[in-house]
Each structure stands twice: as structure tokens, then as C-alpha cells.
Amino acid sequence: MAVYPVTPMKHLISTVGLFLWLTTTSLAVVPYPAAHVERFDPALDQLLSSDAKLEQLADGVSWAEGPIWYQGGIVYSDVPKNIIYRWKPGMDNKEVFLTPSGQLTPAPGFREPGSNGLTVDREGRLLVCQCGERRIARYSDGKFTSVADRFDGKRFNSPNDLVVRRDGSIYFTDPPYGLEGGENSPLVELPWAGVYRVAVDGRVTLLAKTIRFANGIAFSPDERTLYVGSTENGNAHIQAFDVQPDGSIANERLFFDARPLAKSGLPGGCDGMKIDHDGNVWTTGPGGILILTPGGKLLGRIATGIPTANCNWGDDGGTLYITASQFLLRVRTRTRGNGW
């Protein structure tokens, strides 16, 4: 296991925090030991210690996504390779947990056929965004069961990320990233990247279609606010909505604008996000993991230096697991994830 010090900004060296090595078969990007934390506000010290260390737990996937603590370890997606991997404490690297994970029968027209976002339902069963099957599915007892695959009779694009509300309803996003050609794919049946709700009775409702590339999704601890990230090129941001008593959403507004950070040239957009028990938002963004207050103030950044897809809490609830490019990483925090 590689352990990298997460260095306060005042000690940051000027070199970019990554290096490349060339093998006979591939070119790989690896976090450099200068991976660091940038502190933009002293309040970050309440959430992340100055001597926190970023640990590399596993590598060797095409694009790591959707980490979730499940059955004593982290499971996460390799979206292009159609595999879910697992890492458990004590392992030197990952192991295959499930394949195929997203497209069960090979079919043309898919850029990313595998699973993407993962979570668990109220009964602890694994829920999977299956890009290649264009649906939300439940995995239990060795088989997949479809939860939702259509809205108004039309196939979803490629469900990307999801979150379960305490009442058991499922909220998810549906950008076209899994399809070859994206928005221009001939497979597109719904001409928007929708935000949807699946009620406990299975009824699917379109909540919003205003975010061009709706991606990561999360609730505030009181479930009165729904956050949705956008990975639209050149327009990375997070929107917030008020959750209504019937489960619908209203009062869309800009929660965080990441475009100024993106102008620095750092890789990544507002992809996956998770919330701690105080309502702080831990979201991927330009350069790594951005840490925001419930009011949208940027406190700091865990600078991985590479495109970072998602994060989630695990272990005792105070450990943040991060999927970044081909790596599974973790960092110990001073807070706890929402629900822990």
C-alpha cells in the first residue's frame, strides 16, 4: 500500500502532483507523493487534520467509479471494462467482485457498458446504475432485478449515479456518457439528461431536465435539499433543489460554481459527491475532492492531481474512499458520513 502525505498548502512544492511511467503495454498516471490538501479556510481543520495521509489501496482499472462500503469492504466500478471490483482491509490490491456488471449481453453502441454509480437500498441490497442495460438494477442472491429502465415508455440513456432516500425511494441521474456519441447517439430516446425518482411502488417520475450533463447526486442530512452535479464541459457546477413533501423538487438554484477552478487547467468536473453528517459537501471537482459548507463555501481541496470520479464513506464512517482515474484511494477525516 502506498501512503502519500497530504501536505498543507504552505509546504506544497511547485511540481504537479503526478508522474507518468511507460511500460511495454500501457501509459499509466500515478499519484505522486506530493498529493496535498489545500486549505482555503481555517474551518477545514475541523474536518481534516493537517497530517492526514492519502493512501493508494488499489490500481489497474480503466476508469474507477461508484465506491460504496458493502459487506465489509469497498466495491467500485470499472465502467469501460464492465466489472465491479472489491477491496477489503488487509488486501494488497483489488479482486473481481462481479462481472459483467453493467451490460449483461454484449450489444453495439456503448462507450462505457459497465456499471457506474453504486449504493445500497434500505434492506442493504446492492443497487447498480447499469450503463449497458440502461437501467437501475438491484443485485441480490447472485442475480440482477430491474428496478427502472424506462420513463414514459422510452429507454433511459445510461444511468450514472443514485441515492436512496430514507423512505426507500431512489433518485438518480441519466446523462448519455455510456453511449457512443453521447447526446448524438442513435440510441438516445430521451433527449435530456434527466433527474428521476423511483417511488417505492416502482413509479418513475421525471424531476428535472434542466442540467445538461446531470451526474452526481446527494441529499442533505435532513433530506430537504437535493444536490446534483454537472460535468458539462466548461460548465462544471452543482445545483441545489428543495425537496417537496411529495418527493418532487423545486426552487432550482446554483449551489457551487466550479468554473473558476476549472480555468486553472486542473482535471476533473463536478462528478460524484457525498455529504457528511453536518451537511458539508465532499464533491469531486477540478483537481480532486472539493470540501464545501452547506452554504456552498469552499473550505479546501484534497488535490489528487488526476481526474477524480467519486467518493464515499466507509469503515467507521470517518474514512473517505476516493475513485480517481485508475486508483482506489482513501483518507481519514475528522467527520462522519451522513447516516453513519
PAGUBA-48255 format. One record per residue (C-alpha): residue number from 1; residue in one letter; z, x, y. Coordinates in steps of 0.2 Angstrom, whole numbers, padded with zeros to 4 digits. Example, Ala and Ser with C-alpha at 12.3 -4.5 7.8 and 13.67 -1.06 7.14 Angstrom:
! PAGUBA-48255
(r 1,'a',(0039,0062,-0022))
(r 2,'s',(0036,0068,-0005))
This chain:
! PAGUBA-48255
(r 1,'m',(0000,0000,0000))
(r 2,'a',(-0005,0007,0017))
(r 3,'v',(0008,0005,0031))
(r 4,'y',(0002,0006,0049))
(r 5,'p',(0014,0007,0063))
(r 6,'v',(0012,-0007,0076))
(r 7,'t',(0013,0004,0091))
(r 8,'p',(0019,-0003,0108))
(r 9,'m',(0006,-0003,0121))
(r 10,'k',(0014,0011,0131))
(r 11,'h',(0011,0023,0116))
(r 12,'l',(-0007,0017,0112))
(r 13,'i',(-0019,0031,0110))
(r 14,'s',(-0036,0028,0118))
(r 15,'t',(-0046,0029,0102))
(r 16,'v',(-0052,0012,0095))
(r 17,'g',(-0041,0007,0081))
(r 18,'l',(-0053,0008,0066))
(r 19,'f',(-0064,0020,0057))
(r 20,'l',(-0079,0020,0045))
(r 21,'w',(-0082,0028,0029))
(r 22,'l',(-0098,0029,0020))
(r 23,'t',(-0099,0028,0001))
(r 24,'t',(-0114,0028,-0010))
(r 25,'t',(-0114,0009,-0011))
(r 26,'s',(-0107,0002,0005))
(r 27,'l',(-0101,0005,0023))
(r 28,'a',(-0084,-0002,0025))
(r 29,'v',(-0072,-0004,0040))
(r 30,'v',(-0054,0000,0038))
(r 31,'p',(-0039,-0002,0050))
(r 32,'y',(-0034,0014,0057))
(r 33,'p',(-0016,0019,0058))
(r 34,'a',(-0016,0016,0077))
(r 35,'a',(-0016,-0003,0075))
(r 36,'h',(-0004,-0009,0088))
(r 37,'v',(0004,-0023,0097))
(r 38,'e',(0000,-0026,0115))
(r 39,'r',(0015,-0034,0124))
(r 40,'f',(0009,-0044,0139))
(r 41,'d',(0026,-0052,0142))
(r 42,'p',(0044,-0047,0138))
(r 43,'a',(0047,-0063,0129))
(r 44,'l',(0036,-0056,0114))
(r 45,'d',(0052,-0046,0109))
(r 46,'q',(0060,-0062,0103))
(r 47,'l',(0046,-0065,0091))
(r 48,'l',(0040,-0047,0086))
(r 49,'s',(0051,-0031,0085))
(r 50,'s',(0045,-0015,0094))
(r 51,'d',(0045,-0006,0077))
(r 52,'a',(0035,-0019,0067))
(r 53,'k',(0023,-0012,0055))
(r 54,'l',(0006,-0019,0050))
(r 55,'e',(0004,-0017,0031))
(r 56,'q',(-0013,-0017,0021))
(r 57,'l',(-0010,-0026,0005))
(r 58,'a',(-0027,-0028,-0002))
(r 59,'d',(-0045,-0024,0002))
(r 60,'g',(-0063,-0026,-0005))
(r 61,'v',(-0069,-0043,-0001))
(r 62,'s',(-0084,-0048,0009))
(r 63,'w',(-0075,-0060,0022))
(r 64,'a',(-0057,-0064,0019))
(r 65,'e',(-0051,-0082,0025))
(r 66,'g',(-0039,-0096,0022))
(r 67,'p',(-0022,-0087,0017))
(r 68,'i',(-0009,-0099,0010))
(r 69,'w',(0008,-0095,0001))
(r 70,'y',(0006,-0103,-0016))
(r 71,'q',(0016,-0101,-0032))
(r 72,'g',(0025,-0085,-0026))
(r 73,'g',(0011,-0076,-0018))
(r 74,'i',(-0004,-0077,-0006))
(r 75,'v',(-0020,-0084,-0011))
(r 76,'y',(-0035,-0082,0000))
(r 77,'s',(-0054,-0085,0000))
(r 78,'d',(-0069,-0073,-0001))
(r 79,'v',(-0081,-0086,0007))
(r 80,'p',(-0098,-0077,0003))
(r 81,'k',(-0093,-0072,-0014))
(r 82,'n',(-0086,-0089,-0020))
(r 83,'i',(-0069,-0083,-0025))
(r 84,'i',(-0051,-0086,-0022))
(r 85,'y',(-0040,-0070,-0024))
(r 86,'r',(-0022,-0069,-0026))
(r 87,'w',(-0009,-0056,-0021))
(r 88,'k',(0009,-0056,-0026))
(r 89,'p',(0023,-0044,-0021))
(r 90,'g',(0023,-0029,-0032))
(r 91,'m',(0004,-0029,-0034))
(r 92,'d',(-0006,-0014,-0029))
(r 93,'n',(-0021,-0025,-0024))
(r 94,'k',(-0028,-0042,-0027))
(r 95,'e',(-0033,-0051,-0043))
(r 96,'v',(-0045,-0066,-0045))
(r 97,'f',(-0036,-0082,-0045))
(r 98,'l',(-0051,-0094,-0046))
(r 99,'t',(-0070,-0093,-0047))
(r 100,'p',(-0081,-0102,-0042))
(r 101,'s',(-0070,-0108,-0028))
(r 102,'g',(-0082,-0117,-0016))
(r 103,'q',(-0099,-0121,-0024))
(r 104,'l',(-0097,-0126,-0042))
(r 105,'t',(-0116,-0127,-0046))
(r 106,'p',(-0127,-0115,-0038))
(r 107,'a',(-0139,-0123,-0025))
(r 108,'p',(-0150,-0115,-0012))
(r 109,'g',(-0147,-0117,0007))
(r 110,'f',(-0130,-0109,0008))
(r 111,'r',(-0125,-0094,0018))
(r 112,'e',(-0107,-0095,0013))
(r 113,'p',(-0105,-0105,-0003))
(r 114,'g',(-0087,-0102,-0007))
(r 115,'s',(-0070,-0109,-0002))
(r 116,'n',(-0064,-0107,0016))
(r 117,'g',(-0048,-0114,0023))
(r 118,'l',(-0034,-0117,0010))
(r 119,'t',(-0017,-0127,0011))
(r 120,'v',(-0006,-0137,0000))
(r 121,'d',(-0003,-0156,0001))
(r 122,'r',(0014,-0164,0001))
(r 123,'e',(0016,-0163,-0018))
(r 124,'g',(0012,-0144,-0017))
(r 125,'r',(-0005,-0145,-0024))
(r 126,'l',(-0019,-0134,-0018))
(r 127,'l',(-0031,-0141,-0005))
(r 128,'v',(-0048,-0132,-0003))
(r 129,'c',(-0062,-0133,0010))
(r 130,'q',(-0077,-0131,-0001))
(r 131,'c',(-0092,-0125,0009))
(r 132,'g',(-0104,-0125,-0005))
(r 133,'e',(-0099,-0143,-0011))
(r 134,'r',(-0097,-0149,0007))
(r 135,'r',(-0081,-0157,0004))
(r 136,'i',(-0062,-0156,0004))
(r 137,'a',(-0056,-0155,-0014))
(r 138,'r',(-0039,-0154,-0022))
(r 139,'y',(-0036,-0141,-0036))
(r 140,'s',(-0024,-0146,-0049))
(r 141,'d',(-0022,-0144,-0068))
(r 142,'g',(-0037,-0132,-0069))
(r 143,'k',(-0049,-0144,-0060))
(r 144,'f',(-0056,-0150,-0043))
(r 145,'t',(-0055,-0168,-0037))
(r 146,'s',(-0065,-0173,-0022))
(r 147,'v',(-0054,-0179,-0008))
(r 148,'a',(-0068,-0182,0005))
(r 149,'d',(-0086,-0177,0005))
(r 150,'r',(-0094,-0190,0017))
(r 151,'f',(-0092,-0198,0034))
(r 152,'d',(-0102,-0215,0036))
(r 153,'g',(-0112,-0211,0020))
(r 154,'k',(-0118,-0194,0026))
(r 155,'r',(-0113,-0177,0019))
(r 156,'f',(-0101,-0165,0029))
(r 157,'n',(-0109,-0149,0035))
(r 158,'s',(-0096,-0136,0027))
(r 159,'p',(-0078,-0140,0030))
(r 160,'n',(-0069,-0125,0037))
(r 161,'d',(-0051,-0127,0040))
(r 162,'l',(-0037,-0140,0037))
(r 163,'v',(-0019,-0145,0040))
(r 164,'v',(-0008,-0158,0032))
(r 165,'r',(0002,-0170,0042))
(r 166,'r',(0020,-0175,0036))
(r 167,'d',(0013,-0192,0032))
(r 168,'g',(0001,-0184,0020))
(r 169,'s',(-0015,-0187,0030))
(r 170,'i',(-0027,-0172,0031))
(r 171,'y',(-0035,-0166,0047))
(r 172,'f',(-0050,-0154,0045))
(r 173,'t',(-0065,-0146,0054))
(r 174,'d',(-0083,-0146,0049))
(r 175,'p',(-0094,-0133,0058))
(r 176,'p',(-0110,-0128,0049))
(r 177,'y',(-0106,-0110,0046))
(r 178,'g',(-0108,-0112,0027))
(r 179,'l',(-0126,-0117,0029))
(r 180,'e',(-0141,-0105,0030))
(r 181,'g',(-0147,-0108,0048))
(r 182,'g',(-0131,-0116,0054))
(r 183,'e',(-0135,-0130,0066))
(r 184,'n',(-0153,-0129,0062))
(r 185,'s',(-0151,-0130,0043))
(r 186,'p',(-0162,-0144,0035))
(r 187,'l',(-0146,-0149,0025))
(r 188,'v',(-0137,-0155,0041))
(r 189,'e',(-0134,-0173,0040))
(r 190,'l',(-0120,-0174,0054))
(r 191,'p',(-0127,-0166,0070))
(r 192,'w',(-0110,-0161,0076))
(r 193,'a',(-0095,-0150,0071))
(r 194,'g',(-0083,-0164,0069))
(r 195,'v',(-0064,-0165,0068))
(r 196,'y',(-0059,-0178,0055))
(r 197,'r',(-0044,-0186,0047))
(r 198,'v',(-0042,-0192,0029))
(r 199,'a',(-0029,-0205,0028))
(r 200,'v',(-0018,-0207,0013))
(r 201,'d',(-0029,-0221,0006))
(r 202,'g',(-0044,-0209,0007))
(r 203,'r',(-0052,-0217,0023))
(r 204,'v',(-0061,-0204,0033))
(r 205,'t',(-0061,-0206,0052))
(r 206,'l',(-0071,-0195,0065))
(r 207,'l',(-0058,-0190,0078))
(r 208,'a',(-0069,-0179,0089))
(r 209,'k',(-0086,-0171,0090))
(r 210,'t',(-0085,-0163,0107))
(r 211,'i',(-0081,-0145,0101))
(r 212,'r',(-0097,-0136,0096))
(r 213,'f',(-0090,-0125,0083))
(r 214,'a',(-0073,-0133,0079))
(r 215,'n',(-0064,-0121,0067))
(r 216,'g',(-0045,-0118,0066))
(r 217,'i',(-0034,-0132,0066))
(r 218,'a',(-0015,-0134,0068))
(r 219,'f',(-0001,-0146,0073))
(r 220,'s',(0014,-0143,0085))
(r 221,'p',(0031,-0144,0076))
(r 222,'d',(0033,-0162,0082))
(r 223,'e',(0015,-0167,0077))
(r 224,'r',(0012,-0174,0094))
(r 225,'t',(-0001,-0161,0098))
(r 226,'l',(-0016,-0156,0088))
(r 227,'y',(-0024,-0139,0092))
(r 228,'v',(-0042,-0135,0087))
(r 229,'g',(-0050,-0118,0090))
(r 230,'s',(-0069,-0115,0094))
(r 231,'t',(-0079,-0100,0088))
(r 232,'e',(-0094,-0104,0098))
(r 233,'n',(-0102,-0088,0103))
(r 234,'g',(-0097,-0083,0121))
(r 235,'n',(-0086,-0098,0122))
(r 236,'a',(-0070,-0094,0112))
(r 237,'h',(-0056,-0106,0116))
(r 238,'i',(-0043,-0118,0110))
(r 239,'q',(-0042,-0136,0114))
(r 240,'a',(-0027,-0147,0113))
(r 241,'f',(-0026,-0166,0109))
(r 242,'d',(-0012,-0179,0110))
(r 243,'v',(-0009,-0187,0093))
(r 244,'q',(-0008,-0206,0094))
(r 245,'p',(0004,-0217,0084))
(r 246,'d',(-0011,-0222,0073))
(r 247,'g',(-0016,-0204,0069))
(r 248,'s',(-0031,-0204,0081))
(r 249,'i',(-0031,-0191,0095))
(r 250,'a',(-0034,-0192,0114))
(r 251,'n',(-0032,-0183,0130))
(r 252,'e',(-0043,-0168,0126))
(r 253,'r',(-0039,-0153,0137))
(r 254,'l',(-0041,-0134,0137))
(r 255,'f',(-0026,-0125,0130))
(r 256,'f',(-0032,-0107,0130))
(r 257,'d',(-0047,-0099,0136))
(r 258,'a',(-0051,-0083,0127))
(r 259,'r',(-0067,-0079,0136))
(r 260,'p',(-0059,-0066,0147))
(r 261,'l',(-0053,-0056,0132))
(r 262,'a',(-0070,-0058,0123))
(r 263,'k',(-0078,-0049,0138))
(r 264,'s',(-0069,-0033,0134))
(r 265,'g',(-0080,-0032,0119))
(r 266,'l',(-0067,-0034,0106))
(r 267,'p',(-0072,-0043,0090))
(r 268,'g',(-0067,-0060,0084))
(r 269,'g',(-0065,-0078,0091))
(r 270,'c',(-0053,-0092,0090))
(r 271,'d',(-0054,-0095,0072))
(r 272,'g',(-0039,-0099,0061))
(r 273,'m',(-0021,-0102,0069))
(r 274,'k',(-0004,-0106,0063))
(r 275,'i',(0012,-0112,0073))
(r 276,'d',(0030,-0105,0072))
(r 277,'h',(0045,-0117,0072))
(r 278,'d',(0047,-0115,0091))
(r 279,'g',(0029,-0121,0094))
(r 280,'n',(0022,-0104,0098))
(r 281,'v',(0003,-0102,0093))
(r 282,'w',(-0002,-0087,0082))
(r 283,'t',(-0021,-0088,0083))
(r 284,'t',(-0035,-0076,0079))
(r 285,'g',(-0045,-0071,0094))
(r 286,'p',(-0054,-0056,0102))
(r 287,'g',(-0046,-0040,0095))
(r 288,'g',(-0034,-0048,0082))
(r 289,'i',(-0020,-0061,0082))
(r 290,'l',(-0015,-0068,0099))
(r 291,'i',(0003,-0075,0102))
(r 292,'l',(0004,-0090,0114))
(r 293,'t',(0018,-0100,0120))
(r 294,'p',(0017,-0119,0118))
(r 295,'g',(0012,-0119,0136))
(r 296,'g',(-0003,-0108,0132))
(r 297,'k',(0003,-0092,0140))
(r 298,'l',(-0002,-0076,0131))
(r 299,'l',(0013,-0066,0126))
(r 300,'g',(0004,-0052,0116))
(r 301,'r',(-0008,-0047,0103))
(r 302,'i',(-0007,-0039,0086))
(r 303,'a',(-0023,-0028,0088))
(r 304,'t',(-0031,-0026,0071))
(r 305,'g',(-0047,-0019,0079))
(r 306,'i',(-0058,-0029,0067))
(r 307,'p',(-0064,-0047,0066))
(r 308,'t',(-0049,-0057,0061))
(r 309,'a',(-0052,-0074,0052))
(r 310,'n',(-0035,-0082,0049))
(r 311,'c',(-0016,-0080,0046))
(r 312,'n',(-0002,-0089,0038))
(r 313,'w',(0017,-0088,0035))
(r 314,'g',(0024,-0083,0018))
(r 315,'d',(0038,-0075,0009))
(r 316,'d',(0054,-0080,0018))
(r 317,'g',(0044,-0089,0031))
(r 318,'g',(0045,-0075,0043))
(r 319,'t',(0031,-0064,0036))
(r 320,'l',(0014,-0067,0044))
(r 321,'y',(-0001,-0064,0032))
(r 322,'i',(-0017,-0060,0040))
(r 323,'t',(-0035,-0060,0033))
(r 324,'a',(-0046,-0048,0043))
(r 325,'s',(-0063,-0043,0038))
(r 326,'q',(-0061,-0037,0020))
(r 327,'f',(-0042,-0035,0021))
(r 328,'l',(-0026,-0044,0017))
(r 329,'l',(-0013,-0038,0030))
(r 330,'r',(0005,-0043,0034))
(r 331,'v',(0018,-0040,0047))
(r 332,'r',(0036,-0045,0048))
(r 333,'t',(0041,-0056,0063))
(r 334,'r',(0057,-0062,0071))
(r 335,'t',(0052,-0080,0069))
(r 336,'r',(0048,-0093,0056))
(r 337,'g',(0033,-0103,0052))
(r 338,'n',(0033,-0121,0056))
(r 339,'g',(0040,-0130,0041))
(r 340,'w',(0050,-0115,0034))
